[in-house]
Amino acid sequence: MKVKLAKTAGFCMGVRRAMEIVLAEANRKNGPLYTFGPLIHNKQVLDLLSSKDVEPIMDLNSMDLNNLQDGRIVIRAHGIPPQQRQDLKKTGLTVIDATCPKVARVQAIIRYHTRKDYKTIIVGDTDHPEVVGLVGYSRGPAYVIQDIKDIPALPNLKKPFVVAQTTQEEQNFHKVITALRERFPEILIFDTICDATRHRQQEVRSFKNQVDAVVVVGGLHSGNTQRLAQVSKEVGIPAFHVETEKDLEKEELIGMKAIGVTAGASTPNWMIKNVVNRIERIRGGRETPFKHWAKRLFKSLVLSNLLVATGAFSLTCAVSTLVGRNMDIIFPSLTFLYIYAMHVLNRFLDKGASSYNDPERAAFLIKHRYMLIISATLSILIALILSLSISLITFLAMIGLILLGIVYSVPLIPQRVRHKYSYSKIKDIPGSKSLSESLAWVAVITVLPLLGRHHISWTSAIIAALVVFTLSFARSIFFDIFQAQGDLIVGTETLPITLGEKKCLVLLKISLLFTGLIIVSGPLFGLSSPFSYLILFSLFGLSLCLTAYERRWLYPGPTLEGLVESNFFLTGLLAFIWQTT
């Protein structure tokens, strides 16, 4: 089944920020951690937070404050009234404010104008936590209305102004302000609907004539999620509101050609991925059996790590050409076996974030675990035999690389004293994942073939090592960015979490540009062969993948992952053409 995934699906900025604050605090483990009310309207996320000992406090009056003195409490993205904020401070708890900046802006508008004797009108849901908080910022009565039917009940107000709940339905708000202008010609209007909310609803409307139905993923009691389903129905598209993939009714979707998928602002990535994966497994109305099975085969290559291993094989062929060595099958095969084995074994040794980062891969690993572990073990044995046939030093180096690859995810500190240290594995060191992977690729692809050789062109070897490092580093950063949400949940401090996504993307662009300049300069100064220029195609391909992600042309998943890996295949293909012509 063809799936058209909304670019805006998933956490909005405010919810993402609140989640990151709470998860970062939970991972620090500095005493009890609470949220003032449920963090978001999503049962699965709340269950997850509970598993990390993050508990909501619904009413301070019912709590034993003596036991809370050393704790921390987070104000959720919805915000709270000023009086409740003062009450929190009096408890002695450390107050952490995760109020969405967009909500804080509405609070500031209400506070400023009511100080000047303006009267507050809020378009929103009376009992919604955000609206309850907004009402608290009004000096004097605040009038909450939901639609134009509520306007006649308003008293005659002097100097009125109107704001909107940030997740309000856009068309309803415009109808309300039109009617309010007729009743109060002098009214001040502040369109405070969050851009994320507006864009989500507009994107659902844009699905018209493109999809047969829309599946909305999110909490059944989430107001902004309910509104997305409502918008879909208003424009004539059948809508199915599901909380998880288990709520999908396959019979209702069979025979459709394309399904649109969107999600509420409180829906995490892994839940969206689960729903998309379930829909994609349904055979579409025009999908031929061959196309259906071809897509499944492609996914299997991605999920089994065969695609990345074959890409590494191709890159090794390209490096052989880059350093002026005749292309052979031995060293590319060593690379294939090593990369395949290490990727498979490390996923089993460290599968903490798999169910959040890539639920489909996690399910694949569970289903085929025995076959994958056996094949990875055989790959190690064959790699050792093959390296021994080359030379003793190559054999010893391969043993060292294998041990380092396995040790990466294995605790190095005894369990009885592990709590005393911040890091018990190499992978626990912030940012170590991308750097370790890239150095391993450089070692097996560039360094291993040089061992025991007497005549080495060091300039071309250094340029080759830089190319391999940059390509593998870019690949690793890409996937770390895709998986940041799951890594944050389990406490893995990858570069996107340590530096932030924006800084990581800038770092990625700089590394691609720098390597591109080195590649261009190499042949000009006689430091490398003209084949270097062809490597630019792969760098350009990775830049396109980066653009596709930033502009949300493609959603992180097997398709985008396959496109990233295809750049490694491209280097091998270009090397083969170069050597044969």
C-alpha positions as CSV (number, residue, x, y, z in Angstrom):
1,M,0.0,0.0,0.0
2,K,1.3,3.5,-0.9
3,V,1.6,5.7,2.1
4,K,1.8,9.5,2.0
5,L,3.2,10.6,5.3
6,A,2.5,14.2,6.4
7,K,5.7,16.3,6.8
8,T,4.3,17.7,10.0
9,A,3.3,14.4,11.6
10,G,4.5,13.9,15.2
11,F,5.8,16.0,18.1
12,C,5.4,19.7,17.7
13,M,8.2,22.0,18.8
14,G,6.7,22.6,22.3
15,V,6.0,18.9,23.0
16,R,9.4,17.8,21.7
17,R,11.1,20.4,23.9
18,A,9.1,19.3,26.9
19,M,9.9,15.6,26.2
20,E,13.6,16.4,25.8
21,I,13.7,18.3,29.1
22,V,12.0,15.6,31.0
23,L,14.0,12.7,29.5
24,A,17.3,14.6,30.0
25,E,16.3,15.1,33.7
26,A,15.3,11.5,34.0
27,N,18.6,10.3,32.6
28,R,20.5,12.4,35.1
29,K,18.9,10.4,38.0
30,N,19.3,13.3,40.5
31,G,16.4,12.3,42.7
32,P,12.6,12.0,42.2
33,L,11.2,13.6,39.1
34,Y,7.6,14.6,38.6
35,T,5.5,16.4,36.0
36,F,2.7,18.7,37.1
37,G,-0.2,16.8,35.4
38,P,0.4,14.3,32.6
39,L,3.1,15.6,30.3
40,I,1.2,15.0,27.1
41,H,-2.1,13.4,26.0
42,N,-0.6,10.0,25.0
43,K,-1.0,6.9,27.1
44,Q,2.0,5.1,25.6
45,V,4.4,8.0,26.3
46,L,3.1,8.3,29.8
47,D,3.7,4.6,30.3
48,L,7.2,5.1,29.0
49,L,7.8,7.9,31.4
50,S,6.5,5.9,34.3
51,S,9.0,3.1,33.4
52,K,11.7,5.8,33.9
53,D,10.3,6.7,37.3
54,V,8.7,10.0,36.1
55,E,5.3,10.4,37.7
56,P,2.7,13.0,37.3
57,I,1.4,15.0,40.3
58,M,-2.2,15.9,39.8
59,D,-2.9,17.8,43.0
60,L,-0.3,19.2,45.3
61,N,-2.7,19.2,48.2
62,S,-2.9,15.4,48.1
63,M,0.9,14.9,48.2
64,D,3.1,14.4,51.2
65,L,5.4,17.4,50.7
66,N,7.9,16.3,53.2
67,N,8.9,13.5,50.9
68,L,9.2,15.8,47.9
69,Q,11.8,18.3,49.2
70,D,14.6,16.9,47.1
71,G,12.6,16.3,44.0
72,R,12.1,18.1,40.7
73,I,8.9,19.0,39.1
74,V,8.4,19.9,35.4
75,I,5.7,22.3,34.2
76,R,4.4,20.7,31.0
77,A,4.1,22.4,27.6
78,H,0.5,23.5,28.2
79,G,1.6,25.9,30.9
80,I,-0.1,26.6,34.2
81,P,-1.8,29.6,35.9
82,P,0.5,32.0,37.9
83,Q,-1.0,31.0,41.2
84,Q,-0.2,27.3,40.6
85,R,3.4,28.3,39.7
86,Q,3.7,30.1,43.1
87,D,2.2,27.0,44.9
88,L,4.9,24.8,43.2
89,K,7.7,27.1,44.4
90,K,6.4,26.9,48.0
91,T,6.7,23.1,48.0
92,G,10.5,23.3,48.0
93,L,10.6,21.2,44.8
94,T,13.0,22.4,42.0
95,V,10.7,23.8,39.4
96,I,11.6,23.2,35.8
97,D,9.6,25.2,33.3
98,A,8.8,23.4,30.0
99,T,6.0,25.7,28.9
100,C,5.8,25.9,25.2
101,P,7.2,29.3,24.0
102,K,4.1,29.7,21.8
103,V,1.8,29.2,24.8
104,A,4.0,31.6,26.9
105,R,3.5,34.2,24.2
106,V,-0.3,34.0,24.6
107,Q,0.1,34.2,28.4
108,A,2.1,37.4,27.9
109,I,-0.5,38.9,25.6
110,I,-3.2,38.3,28.1
111,R,-1.2,39.6,31.1
112,Y,-0.2,42.8,29.2
113,H,-3.6,43.7,27.8
114,T,-5.6,43.0,31.0
115,R,-3.2,45.3,32.9
116,K,-4.5,48.0,30.5
117,D,-8.1,47.1,31.4
118,Y,-8.8,45.1,28.2
119,K,-11.3,42.2,28.6
120,T,-10.1,38.7,27.6
121,I,-11.9,36.4,25.2
122,I,-10.3,33.0,24.6
123,V,-11.4,30.7,21.7
124,G,-10.7,27.2,22.9
125,D,-11.9,24.3,25.0
126,T,-12.9,25.4,28.5
127,D,-11.4,22.4,30.3
128,H,-8.2,22.1,28.3
129,P,-5.1,22.5,30.5
130,E,-3.7,25.3,28.2
131,V,-6.9,27.3,28.4
132,V,-7.1,26.8,32.2
133,G,-3.6,28.3,32.4
134,L,-4.4,31.2,30.0
135,V,-7.4,32.1,32.1
136,G,-5.1,32.5,35.1
137,Y,-3.1,35.2,33.4
138,S,-6.2,37.5,33.0
139,R,-6.7,40.3,35.5
140,G,-10.5,40.1,35.7
141,P,-12.9,37.7,34.1
142,A,-11.8,35.7,31.0
143,Y,-14.5,34.5,28.7
144,V,-13.9,31.2,27.0
145,I,-15.9,30.4,23.9
146,Q,-15.7,27.4,21.5
147,D,-17.7,28.6,18.5
148,I,-20.0,31.3,17.2
149,K,-22.9,29.8,19.1
150,D,-21.3,31.0,22.4
151,I,-21.0,34.7,21.3
152,P,-24.5,35.9,22.1
153,A,-24.0,34.8,25.8
154,L,-21.0,37.2,26.1
155,P,-21.8,40.4,28.1
156,N,-21.3,43.8,26.6
157,L,-17.6,44.3,26.9
158,K,-15.5,47.4,26.7
159,K,-12.1,47.2,25.2
160,P,-12.3,43.4,24.4
161,F,-9.5,41.4,22.8
162,V,-9.4,37.8,21.6
163,V,-6.8,35.1,21.5
164,A,-6.9,31.5,20.5
165,Q,-5.9,28.3,22.1
166,T,-2.7,27.4,20.2
167,T,-4.2,24.1,18.9
168,Q,-7.5,25.6,17.9
169,E,-9.0,24.7,14.5
170,E,-8.1,27.5,12.1
171,Q,-11.3,27.8,10.1
172,N,-13.4,27.8,13.3
173,F,-11.3,30.6,14.8
174,H,-11.8,32.7,11.6
175,K,-15.5,32.2,11.8
176,V,-15.5,33.2,15.4
177,I,-13.5,36.4,14.9
178,T,-15.7,37.4,12.0
179,A,-18.8,37.1,14.3
180,L,-16.9,38.9,17.1
181,R,-16.1,41.9,14.9
182,E,-19.9,42.3,14.2
183,R,-20.6,42.2,17.9
184,F,-17.5,44.2,19.0
185,P,-16.3,46.4,16.1
186,E,-13.4,47.7,18.2
187,I,-12.1,44.3,19.3
188,L,-8.3,43.5,19.2
189,I,-7.6,40.2,17.5
190,F,-4.5,38.1,18.1
191,D,-4.2,35.0,15.9
192,T,-2.3,32.8,18.3
193,I,-2.9,29.5,16.6
194,C,0.5,27.8,16.5
195,D,2.1,27.5,13.1
196,A,2.6,23.8,13.6
197,T,-1.2,23.4,14.2
198,R,-2.0,25.4,11.2
199,H,0.4,23.5,9.0
200,R,-0.9,20.2,10.2
201,Q,-4.5,21.1,9.3
202,Q,-3.5,22.6,6.0
203,E,-1.6,19.5,5.1
204,V,-4.6,17.3,5.9
205,R,-6.7,19.5,3.5
206,S,-4.0,19.1,0.8
207,F,-4.5,15.3,0.9
208,K,-7.8,15.8,-0.9
209,N,-7.7,14.1,-4.4
210,Q,-4.4,12.5,-3.5
211,V,-5.4,9.8,-1.0
212,D,-8.3,7.5,-0.5
213,A,-8.3,7.9,3.3
214,V,-6.4,9.5,6.1
215,V,-5.2,7.7,9.2
216,V,-4.6,10.0,12.2
217,V,-2.3,8.6,14.8
218,G,-2.5,9.8,18.4
219,G,-4.2,9.7,21.7
220,L,-7.9,9.2,21.5
221,H,-8.4,12.0,24.0
222,S,-5.9,14.5,22.4
223,G,-7.8,17.6,21.3
224,N,-5.4,18.5,18.4
225,T,-5.4,14.9,17.2
226,Q,-9.2,14.8,17.2
227,R,-9.3,18.0,15.2
228,L,-7.1,16.5,12.5
229,A,-9.6,13.7,12.0
230,Q,-12.4,16.3,12.0
231,V,-10.6,18.4,9.3
232,S,-10.1,15.3,7.1
233,K,-13.8,14.5,7.3
234,E,-14.8,18.1,6.6
235,V,-12.9,18.1,3.3
236,G,-14.5,14.8,2.3
237,I,-11.7,12.3,3.1
238,P,-12.6,9.3,5.2
239,A,-10.6,9.5,8.5
240,F,-9.5,6.7,10.8
241,H,-8.3,7.9,14.3
242,V,-6.0,5.2,15.8
243,E,-3.9,5.2,18.9
244,T,-1.6,2.4,17.8
245,E,-1.2,0.1,14.8
246,K,-3.3,-2.5,16.6
247,D,-6.3,-0.2,16.1
248,L,-6.0,-0.4,12.3
249,E,-8.8,-2.3,10.6
250,K,-7.1,-4.0,7.6
251,E,-10.4,-4.8,6.0
252,E,-11.4,-1.1,5.8
253,L,-8.1,-0.2,3.9
254,I,-7.8,-3.2,1.5
255,G,-8.3,-2.1,-2.1
256,M,-7.4,1.5,-1.5
257,K,-4.6,2.9,-3.7
258,A,-3.0,5.4,-1.3
259,I,-3.4,6.3,2.4
260,G,-2.4,9.6,4.0
261,V,-1.0,9.4,7.5
262,T,-0.7,12.3,9.9
263,A,-0.3,12.4,13.7
264,G,-1.1,14.7,16.6
265,A,1.5,16.9,18.3
266,S,1.8,14.4,21.2
267,T,2.5,11.4,19.0
268,P,6.1,10.0,19.2
269,N,8.0,8.8,16.0
270,W,7.9,5.1,16.9
271,M,4.1,5.0,17.0
272,I,3.9,6.7,13.6
273,K,6.4,4.3,12.2
274,N,4.5,1.3,13.5
275,V,1.3,2.5,11.9
276,V,3.1,3.3,8.6
277,N,4.8,-0.1,8.5
278,R,1.5,-1.9,9.1
279,I,-0.3,0.0,6.3
280,E,2.6,-0.6,3.9
281,R,2.3,-4.3,4.4
282,I,-1.3,-4.2,3.1
283,R,-1.4,-4.8,-0.7
284,G,-2.7,-1.7,-2.5
285,G,-5.4,-1.6,-5.1
286,R,-3.1,-1.2,-8.1
287,E,0.0,-2.8,-6.6
288,T,1.2,-5.8,-8.6
289,P,2.5,-8.9,-6.7
290,F,6.0,-8.3,-8.1
291,K,6.1,-4.7,-6.9
292,H,4.8,-5.8,-3.5
293,W,7.4,-8.5,-3.0
294,A,10.2,-6.3,-4.4
295,K,9.4,-3.7,-1.7
296,R,9.5,-6.4,0.9
297,L,12.9,-7.7,-0.4
298,F,14.4,-4.2,-0.3
299,K,13.2,-3.8,3.2
300,S,14.7,-7.1,4.2
301,L,18.1,-6.0,2.7
302,V,18.0,-2.8,4.8
303,L,16.8,-4.4,8.0
304,S,19.2,-7.4,7.8
305,N,22.3,-5.0,7.4
306,L,23.1,-6.7,4.1
307,L,22.6,-3.4,2.3
308,V,25.1,-1.5,4.5
309,A,27.7,-4.3,4.2
310,T,27.4,-4.4,0.4
311,G,27.8,-0.6,0.4
312,A,31.0,-0.9,2.4
313,F,32.1,-3.6,-0.1
314,S,31.6,-1.0,-2.9
315,L,33.4,1.7,-1.1
316,T,36.4,-0.5,-0.6
317,C,36.5,-1.1,-4.4
318,A,36.5,2.7,-4.9
319,V,39.3,3.2,-2.4
320,S,41.4,0.6,-4.2
321,T,41.0,2.7,-7.4
322,L,41.6,6.0,-5.5
323,V,45.0,4.8,-4.1
324,G,46.1,3.3,-7.5
325,R,45.7,-0.3,-6.4
326,N,44.3,-3.0,-8.7
327,M,40.7,-3.8,-7.8
328,D,40.5,-7.3,-6.2
329,I,37.8,-9.2,-4.3
330,I,39.7,-10.1,-1.2
331,F,39.7,-6.8,0.8
332,P,36.2,-5.8,-0.3
333,S,35.1,-9.2,1.0
334,L,36.8,-8.7,4.3
335,T,35.1,-5.3,4.6
336,F,31.7,-6.9,3.8
337,L,32.1,-9.7,6.4
338,Y,33.4,-7.3,9.1
339,I,30.8,-4.6,8.6
340,Y,27.9,-7.1,8.4
341,A,29.0,-9.0,11.5
342,M,29.6,-5.9,13.6
343,H,26.3,-4.2,12.7
344,V,24.3,-7.4,13.4
345,L,26.1,-8.2,16.7
346,N,26.0,-4.7,18.1
347,R,22.3,-4.5,17.4
348,F,21.8,-7.5,19.6
349,L,24.3,-6.4,22.2
350,D,22.7,-3.0,22.5
351,K,19.1,-3.1,21.5
352,G,17.8,-0.7,24.1
353,A,16.6,2.0,21.7
354,S,15.6,-0.3,18.8
355,S,11.9,-0.5,19.7
356,Y,11.7,3.3,19.7
357,N,14.1,4.2,16.9
358,D,13.1,1.6,14.4
359,P,10.3,-0.7,15.5
360,E,10.3,-2.6,12.2
361,R,14.0,-3.4,12.5
362,A,13.4,-4.5,16.2
363,A,10.7,-6.8,15.1
364,F,12.9,-8.2,12.3
365,L,15.7,-8.8,14.7
366,I,13.5,-10.7,17.0
367,K,11.9,-12.8,14.2
368,H,15.2,-13.7,12.6
369,R,17.6,-13.6,15.6
370,Y,19.0,-17.1,15.3
371,M,19.7,-16.8,11.6
372,L,21.3,-13.4,12.0
373,I,23.5,-14.4,14.9
374,I,24.6,-17.5,13.2
375,S,25.4,-15.7,9.9
376,A,27.3,-12.9,11.8
377,T,29.3,-15.5,13.6
378,L,30.1,-17.3,10.4
379,S,31.1,-14.0,8.8
380,I,33.7,-13.4,11.6
381,L,35.1,-16.9,11.1
382,I,35.4,-16.5,7.4
383,A,36.9,-13.0,7.8
384,L,39.6,-14.5,10.1
385,I,40.4,-17.3,7.7
386,L,40.6,-14.9,4.8
387,S,42.8,-12.4,6.6
388,L,45.1,-15.2,7.7
389,S,45.5,-16.2,4.1
390,I,46.8,-12.7,3.3
391,S,49.3,-12.3,6.1
392,L,49.8,-12.8,9.9
393,I,49.7,-9.0,10.5
394,T,46.4,-8.7,8.6
395,F,45.0,-11.6,10.7
396,L,46.1,-10.0,14.0
397,A,44.7,-6.6,12.9
398,M,41.4,-8.3,12.0
399,I,41.2,-9.9,15.5
400,G,41.8,-6.5,17.1
401,L,39.1,-4.8,15.0
402,I,36.6,-7.6,15.8
403,L,37.4,-7.3,19.5
404,L,37.0,-3.5,19.5
405,G,33.8,-3.8,17.5
406,I,32.3,-6.2,20.1
407,V,33.7,-4.4,23.2
408,Y,32.0,-1.2,22.0
409,S,28.6,-2.3,23.4
410,V,29.8,-4.5,26.2
411,P,29.9,-3.2,29.8
412,L,33.6,-2.8,30.9
413,I,32.9,-2.1,34.6
414,P,31.6,-4.8,37.0
415,Q,27.9,-4.5,37.7
416,R,28.4,-4.2,41.5
417,V,30.3,-0.9,41.1
418,R,28.7,0.3,37.8
419,H,26.5,2.8,39.6
420,K,29.5,4.8,40.7
421,Y,30.5,5.7,37.1
422,S,28.8,7.7,34.5
423,Y,30.0,5.5,31.7
424,S,30.2,1.7,31.8
425,K,30.6,1.1,28.0
426,I,32.4,2.9,25.2
427,K,29.1,3.6,23.7
428,D,28.0,5.6,26.8
429,I,30.6,8.3,26.1
430,P,28.8,11.2,24.5
431,G,29.2,11.3,20.7
432,S,31.3,8.1,20.6
433,K,28.9,6.2,18.3
434,S,29.5,8.3,15.1
435,L,33.3,8.6,15.7
436,S,33.8,4.9,16.6
437,E,31.9,3.7,13.5
438,S,33.8,6.1,11.2
439,L,37.2,5.1,12.5
440,A,36.3,1.4,12.2
441,W,35.3,1.9,8.6
442,V,38.6,3.8,8.0
443,A,40.6,1.0,9.6
444,V,39.0,-1.9,7.7
445,I,38.7,-0.1,4.3
446,T,41.8,2.0,4.2
447,V,44.4,0.8,6.8
448,L,44.0,-3.0,6.5
449,P,45.0,-3.2,2.8
450,L,48.2,-1.1,3.6
451,L,49.6,-3.5,6.2
452,G,52.7,-5.3,5.1
453,R,53.1,-3.1,2.0
454,H,56.5,-1.6,1.3
455,H,55.5,1.0,-1.3
456,I,52.7,3.3,-0.1
457,S,51.5,6.6,-1.6
458,W,50.8,8.3,1.7
459,T,49.1,11.3,0.2
460,S,46.6,9.3,-1.7
461,A,46.1,7.0,1.3
462,I,45.4,10.0,3.6
463,I,42.9,11.4,1.1
464,A,41.3,8.0,0.8
465,A,41.0,7.8,4.6
466,L,39.5,11.2,4.7
467,V,36.9,10.2,2.1
468,V,36.0,7.0,3.9
469,F,35.8,8.9,7.2
470,T,33.6,11.6,5.8
471,L,31.2,9.3,4.0
472,S,30.8,6.9,7.0
473,F,30.6,9.8,9.4
474,A,27.9,11.4,7.3
475,R,26.0,8.1,7.2
476,S,26.3,7.6,11.0
477,I,25.2,11.2,11.8
478,F,22.3,10.8,9.4
479,F,21.0,7.8,11.2
480,D,21.7,9.2,14.7
481,I,19.6,12.2,13.8
482,F,16.8,9.9,12.6
483,Q,17.0,8.0,15.8
484,A,17.5,10.8,18.3
485,Q,14.1,10.4,19.9
486,G,14.7,6.8,20.8
487,D,18.3,7.4,21.9
488,L,17.1,10.2,24.2
489,I,14.6,7.8,25.8
490,V,17.2,5.2,26.7
491,G,19.8,7.7,27.6
492,T,22.3,7.2,24.7
493,E,24.2,10.5,24.2
494,T,24.8,10.6,20.4
495,L,26.1,13.7,18.7
496,P,22.6,15.0,17.8
497,I,21.6,14.8,21.5
498,T,24.9,16.3,22.8
499,L,25.2,19.1,20.2
500,G,21.6,19.4,19.0
501,E,20.2,18.5,15.6
502,K,20.8,21.9,14.0
503,K,24.5,22.0,15.0
504,C,24.9,18.4,13.8
505,L,23.5,19.3,10.4
506,V,25.9,22.2,10.2
507,L,28.8,20.0,11.2
508,L,27.7,17.5,8.5
509,K,27.6,20.2,5.8
510,I,31.0,21.5,6.8
511,S,32.6,18.1,6.7
512,L,31.1,17.3,3.3
513,L,32.2,20.7,1.9
514,F,35.8,20.4,3.4
515,T,36.2,16.9,1.9
516,G,34.9,18.1,-1.4
517,L,37.5,20.8,-1.5
518,I,40.3,18.3,-0.7
519,I,39.0,15.9,-3.4
520,V,39.1,18.7,-6.0
521,S,42.5,19.9,-4.9
522,G,44.1,16.4,-4.9
523,P,44.5,15.8,-8.6
524,L,45.4,19.5,-9.2
525,F,48.5,19.2,-7.0
526,G,49.3,15.6,-8.0
527,L,48.3,14.2,-4.6
528,S,45.7,11.7,-6.0
529,S,44.4,10.3,-9.2
530,P,41.7,12.1,-11.3
531,F,39.3,9.4,-10.1
532,S,38.9,11.6,-7.1
533,Y,36.6,13.8,-9.0
534,L,34.1,11.0,-9.4
535,I,33.8,10.7,-5.6
536,L,32.2,14.1,-5.7
537,F,29.0,12.4,-7.1
538,S,28.7,10.5,-3.8
539,L,29.2,13.6,-1.7
540,F,26.6,15.4,-3.8
541,G,24.3,12.4,-3.3
542,L,24.6,12.6,0.4
543,S,24.0,16.4,0.2
544,L,20.7,15.6,-1.6
545,C,19.7,13.2,1.1
546,L,20.4,15.9,3.6
547,T,18.2,18.3,1.7
548,A,15.5,15.7,1.4
549,Y,15.5,15.3,5.2
550,E,15.6,19.0,6.1
551,R,12.8,19.8,3.7
552,R,10.8,16.8,4.7
553,W,10.6,15.4,1.1
554,L,11.2,12.0,2.6
555,Y,10.5,10.7,6.1
556,P,13.2,8.8,8.0
557,G,12.7,5.1,7.2
558,P,13.9,2.3,4.8
559,T,13.5,4.5,1.7
560,L,15.7,7.3,3.0
561,E,18.1,4.8,4.5
562,G,18.3,3.1,1.2
563,L,19.1,6.4,-0.6
564,V,21.9,7.1,1.9
565,E,23.4,3.7,1.4
566,S,23.1,4.0,-2.4
567,N,25.9,6.6,-2.4
568,F,28.3,3.9,-1.3
569,F,27.1,1.7,-4.2
570,L,27.7,4.6,-6.5
571,T,31.4,4.9,-5.5
572,G,31.9,1.2,-6.3
573,L,30.1,1.5,-9.7
574,L,32.2,4.5,-10.7
575,A,35.4,2.7,-9.7
576,F,34.4,-0.3,-11.8
577,I,33.7,1.9,-14.8
578,W,36.9,3.8,-14.3
579,Q,39.1,0.6,-14.1
580,T,37.3,-1.1,-17.1
581,T,37.5,1.9,-19.4
